[in-house]
């Protein structure tokens, strides 16, 4: 099936009432989705129920608790053995295995001896926003892994490199599409030096004024850098959320994963060396405090959109800190992840206040499409998540599953625009990846 044919077929779905002409199901009555098609996705890297649940039980995450009361939630099981985050997020966005969608690790290919950063040109398969665009839907995608240089979609794409903000080192080309929005988005970037002290104190309550003022305190600088990244994408989300009524709005926040890599050992050293007592007292609550801060931001993001919109909060993996391998070597980077991520879905397709055991990351693509009223493809190995579907939701999902599109391959994205090399930007990205143990 060629691109124009797929687009023509998907456009028949616009009313979301008649799938018969598209899917060829004879004279059978076609079920109608019980949910509006507008879908909001909040990606929170490394969100893990083992950290979240005790805070929920203590009443310290009011916004997530309120959401869970009207949603279904459970474990989003990642690839085992664990893979690198870009690969996982691309698999969730496309519903495809890594060898099919083309996005590998942090660098080109799967071998970390490569020197070139992964880029948006690596995507060989369409993401859910490309499929939605073919159906005439508008998307806003903010910060998703491997979206630099930003490429044209039906809507707005803000690349994952916007937040690397060493002042004066950032080439604005390739940061945003449409490029006409570049100056608007650039004005929203938060420099790490401008992160307010009171926000730092929320994470490190016992920090002193002298420590905050110390320019050589590397850990507090790292903490500010992480905050600046998430604050940048939050500011961008605020700016773009009401620009139009988006059919798909996806914002990705990386900060929790970075905080875990840098500060988990102060909370739970695991197999790593026990930190100094003073450091553990100072930084031991950074990770749960960041989850508390994320809960505030979650409440703000949820309030930006209609209460009946489909809302998905999802992570790619959980976290357990450094672990010793069979040779006795302490492993960091991906080795610090655990496969149990988190997933929360609020939608009229699903029963409220329920908890499922687990689903798999490859189910996310088909599930996101179903929420938007679009069928998955036969090439997607996952399926629409079925746990706790309502009766109407089950009927609708079964119909979509029974009448999958053969392939969406013809909607594969065109190459992103070429941008001038920016050695300072590359160096900033690689510096962060090395600090996390992701690359050598």
Secondary structure by P-SEA (a helix, b strand, c coil): ccaaaaaaaaaaaccccccccccccccccccccccccbbbbbbbccccccccaaaaaacccaaaaaaaaabbbbbbccccccccaaaaaaaaaccccccccccccccccccccccccccccccccccaaaaaaaabbbbbbcccccccccccccccccccccccccccccccccccccccaaaaaaaaccccccccaaaaaaacccccccccccccaaaaaaaaaaaaaaaaaaaaaaaccccccccbbbbbbaaaaaaaacccccccccccccccaaaaaaccaaaaaaaaaaaaaaaaaaaccccccbbbbbbccccccccccccccccccccccccbbbbbbbccccccccccccccccaaaaaaaaaaccccccccccccccccccaaaaaaaaaaaaccccccccccccccccccccaaaaaaaaaaaaaacccc
